[in-house]
Amino acid sequence: MAPPRKHDTDRILDAARAIVLSRGPRAASVTTIARESGAPAGTLYHRFGSRDAILSAAWLRALTRFQERCLAAAAHDDPTETGVAMAASIVAFAREDFDDARLLLSLRPSDLLDASPSEQVSARLDTMNAPLRAELHRVARALGGRADRRALDAVTRAVVDLPYASVRRHLRAGRIPQWLERDVAEASRTLLQALA
């Protein structure tokens, strides 16, 4: 059995995320991440390989946490309730994982990195997003009998765009109100029911 790691990966990624959110992506150098996380720069290079890899890992970790919550919410037989639960899960994620939500909703990987996202990161994003895209297709097909471009756009507006826009505004204000999840769910339900 390998010995436990001396420097926790989550602590390193938390430090990178905090630097990016408080001082901007350019401030997140390997030296600064090392200082803030308490891990030596050599450890960061050994574990991740580069500054871009550290920031990609922090962003992908946030996306993984979001995806897990959203897909867990999608476990409904009724397509309207699936969409509503997914929309509400975006608000719940933002409230409970505030800094991860800020990272995901305010920055794209290309905003963080010195170079374009690697083919590996791009492929991983496609793989990670595929289950959510499949759920949106399923909801569109179940509600309107089709999943063409327009139907999918309407479902995406109700399930993704509405909560993202609502959450973004409140992220800038520094907190997610308790009532926002309920309001977004009701608005999403109204939009989805209009598609049936």
Secondary structure, DSSP 8 states (H G I E B T S, - for coil): -----SS-HHHHHHHHHHHHHHH-GGG--HHHHHHHHT--HHHHHHHHSSHHHHHHHHHHHHHHHHHHHHHHHT--SSHHHHHHHHHHHHHHHHHHTHHHHHHHHH--HHHH-SS---HHHHHHHHHHHHHHHHHHHHHHHHHHS--SHHHHHHHHIIIIIHHHHHHHHHHHHT---TTHHHHHHHHHHHHHHTT-
